[in-house]
């Protein structure tokens, strides 16, 4: 297994800053805007995005956290009980422009689950997707509106996002898995 750093701490900060500016520019401000991050690293990214937008615009943007565990389509085959955490959206999303935030876009299944969860909470006027990394390999027709970096990958590669809130660093790594490592993961 080999690992290469594709975004370092400074690049991570620049990427979040650029994404925040893109959102503000695209919406001509932040009026009627809410941000919802998918647990866990999407939550951290959403909070950073909101803080950066607040610095740019001088207005705070509501931030919510979405737990999609019960909406996943891969729970049936797992023996372990799912680890449930709470969804924390303490504001009305109906009629709002909702920016859904996650760290990595891969098959699209996580985003599908998140969209179902959001619709059970309220009806935003618009939902846009922001991801730090888009690695391709979609199984569901999902496309991000805001992308930090496109990183084409092979099936024998993974993207690992490290964030200081959960890890010791802000970085993105491309991991090349050998066949042994792949088998160990199963």
C-alpha positions as CSV (number, residue, x, y, z in Angstrom):
1,X,0.0,0.0,0.0
2,X,1.4,3.4,-1.0
3,X,0.1,6.8,0.0
4,X,0.7,10.2,-1.5
5,X,-0.4,13.5,-0.2
6,X,-2.4,15.4,-2.8
7,X,-3.5,18.4,-0.7
8,X,-1.5,19.7,2.2
9,X,-2.6,21.9,5.1
10,X,-2.1,25.2,3.2
11,X,-3.8,23.8,0.1
12,X,-6.7,22.6,2.3
13,X,-7.2,26.1,3.6
14,X,-7.0,27.6,0.1
15,X,-9.6,25.1,-1.2
16,X,-12.1,25.9,1.6
17,X,-11.6,29.6,1.0
18,X,-12.1,29.2,-2.8
19,X,-15.3,27.1,-2.2
20,X,-16.7,29.7,0.2
21,X,-16.0,32.5,-2.4
22,X,-17.7,30.4,-5.1
23,X,-20.8,30.0,-3.0
24,X,-21.0,33.7,-2.2
25,X,-20.4,34.7,-5.8
26,X,-22.9,32.1,-7.2
27,X,-25.7,33.3,-4.8
28,X,-24.7,37.0,-4.8
29,X,-24.5,36.9,-1.0
30,X,-25.8,34.6,1.7
31,X,-29.4,35.6,2.1
32,X,-31.7,32.6,2.5
33,X,-28.6,30.2,2.5
34,X,-28.1,27.3,5.0
35,X,-25.3,24.8,5.1
36,X,-25.7,21.1,6.1
37,X,-22.8,18.8,6.6
38,X,-23.0,15.0,6.4
39,X,-21.4,13.4,9.5
40,X,-18.5,13.2,10.1
41,X,-16.0,15.1,7.9
42,X,-18.7,16.8,6.0
43,X,-19.8,18.3,9.3
44,X,-16.3,19.7,9.9
45,X,-16.1,21.0,6.4
46,X,-19.5,22.7,6.6
47,X,-18.5,24.5,9.8
48,X,-15.3,25.7,8.2
49,X,-17.2,26.8,5.1
50,X,-19.7,28.7,7.2
51,X,-17.0,30.4,9.2
52,X,-15.2,31.5,6.0
53,X,-18.4,32.7,4.4
54,X,-19.1,34.7,7.6
55,X,-15.7,36.3,7.3
56,X,-16.3,37.2,3.7
57,X,-19.9,38.5,4.1
58,X,-19.9,39.7,7.7
59,X,-23.1,37.6,8.2
60,X,-23.3,34.2,9.8
61,X,-24.9,31.3,7.9
62,X,-26.8,28.6,9.8
63,X,-25.0,25.2,9.9
64,X,-26.7,21.9,10.4
65,X,-25.4,18.3,10.8
66,X,-27.0,15.4,9.1
67,X,-26.7,11.7,10.1
68,X,-27.7,9.5,7.2
69,X,-27.1,6.1,8.9
70,X,-30.8,5.0,8.8
71,X,-31.1,6.1,5.2
72,X,-28.2,4.1,3.8
73,X,-29.0,1.3,1.4
74,X,-26.2,-1.0,2.6
75,X,-27.3,-1.6,6.2
76,X,-29.2,-4.8,5.6
77,X,-26.1,-6.9,4.9
78,X,-24.2,-5.8,7.9
79,X,-24.1,-7.7,11.2
80,X,-23.1,-4.9,13.5
81,X,-25.7,-2.4,14.8
82,X,-25.3,0.9,13.1
83,X,-23.7,3.7,15.1
84,X,-26.5,6.3,15.3
85,X,-25.6,9.9,15.9
86,X,-28.0,12.8,16.0
87,X,-29.1,15.0,13.2
88,X,-28.8,18.6,14.4
89,X,-30.6,20.9,12.1
90,X,-32.0,23.5,14.5
91,X,-33.6,25.8,11.8
92,X,-36.2,25.6,9.2
93,X,-34.9,24.5,5.8
94,X,-38.2,24.9,4.0
95,X,-37.8,27.5,1.2
96,X,-34.0,27.9,1.8
97,X,-31.1,27.4,-0.5
98,X,-29.4,24.4,1.2
99,X,-25.7,23.6,0.5
100,X,-25.1,20.0,1.3
101,X,-21.5,19.3,2.2
102,X,-19.4,16.1,2.2
103,X,-15.7,15.3,2.0
104,X,-15.6,12.8,-0.8
105,X,-18.0,12.1,-3.6
106,X,-17.6,8.5,-4.9
107,X,-20.6,6.3,-5.9
108,X,-23.3,8.8,-5.0
109,X,-25.0,6.5,-2.5
110,X,-24.2,8.7,0.5
111,X,-25.6,11.8,-1.2
112,X,-28.8,9.8,-2.3
113,X,-29.3,8.9,1.4
114,X,-28.7,12.5,2.5
115,X,-31.3,13.8,0.0
116,X,-33.8,11.4,1.3
117,X,-33.1,12.5,4.9
118,X,-33.3,16.1,4.0
119,X,-36.7,15.7,2.4
120,X,-38.0,14.1,5.6
121,X,-37.0,17.3,7.4
122,X,-38.3,20.0,5.0
123,X,-38.4,21.2,1.5
124,X,-35.6,23.6,0.5
125,X,-36.2,25.7,-2.6
126,X,-32.8,24.5,-3.9
127,X,-30.2,21.9,-2.8
128,X,-26.7,22.2,-4.1
129,X,-23.9,19.7,-3.4
130,X,-20.4,20.7,-2.3
131,X,-17.6,18.2,-2.0
132,X,-13.9,18.6,-1.1
133,X,-12.9,15.7,-3.5
134,X,-14.8,14.2,-6.4
135,X,-13.1,10.8,-7.2
136,X,-15.5,9.5,-9.9
137,X,-17.0,6.0,-10.1
138,X,-20.6,7.1,-9.8
139,X,-23.3,4.4,-9.4
140,X,-26.1,6.9,-9.1
141,X,-26.4,10.0,-11.3
142,X,-25.2,12.6,-8.8
143,X,-23.1,15.6,-9.7
144,X,-21.5,18.1,-7.3
145,X,-22.2,21.9,-7.9
146,X,-19.0,22.9,-6.0
147,X,-15.9,20.7,-6.1
148,X,-12.6,21.4,-4.3
149,X,-10.6,19.0,-6.4
150,X,-11.4,16.4,-9.0
151,X,-9.1,13.3,-8.4
152,X,-9.7,10.5,-10.9
153,X,-9.1,7.2,-9.2
154,X,-9.0,3.6,-10.0
155,X,-11.0,0.9,-8.1
156,X,-7.7,0.0,-6.4
157,X,-7.3,3.5,-4.9
158,X,-9.0,5.3,-2.0
159,X,-9.1,8.9,-0.9
160,X,-8.4,9.6,2.8
161,X,-9.4,13.0,4.1
162,X,-7.7,14.1,7.3
163,X,-9.1,17.0,9.3
164,X,-7.7,18.5,12.5
165,X,-11.1,18.1,14.2
166,X,-10.8,14.3,14.0
167,X,-7.2,13.8,13.0
168,X,-4.0,15.6,13.7
169,X,-3.8,17.4,10.3
170,X,-5.6,18.9,7.4
171,X,-4.6,16.9,4.3
172,X,-5.9,14.7,1.6
173,X,-4.2,11.5,0.6
174,X,-4.4,9.1,-2.4
175,X,-4.0,5.6,-1.2
176,X,-3.0,2.8,-3.7
177,X,-4.2,-0.5,-2.3
178,X,-2.6,-3.7,-3.2
179,X,-4.7,-6.8,-3.5
180,X,-3.8,-8.0,0.1
181,X,-4.9,-4.7,1.6
182,X,-8.2,-4.9,-0.3
183,X,-8.9,-8.4,1.0
184,X,-8.1,-7.3,4.6
185,X,-10.7,-4.5,4.3
186,X,-13.5,-7.0,3.6
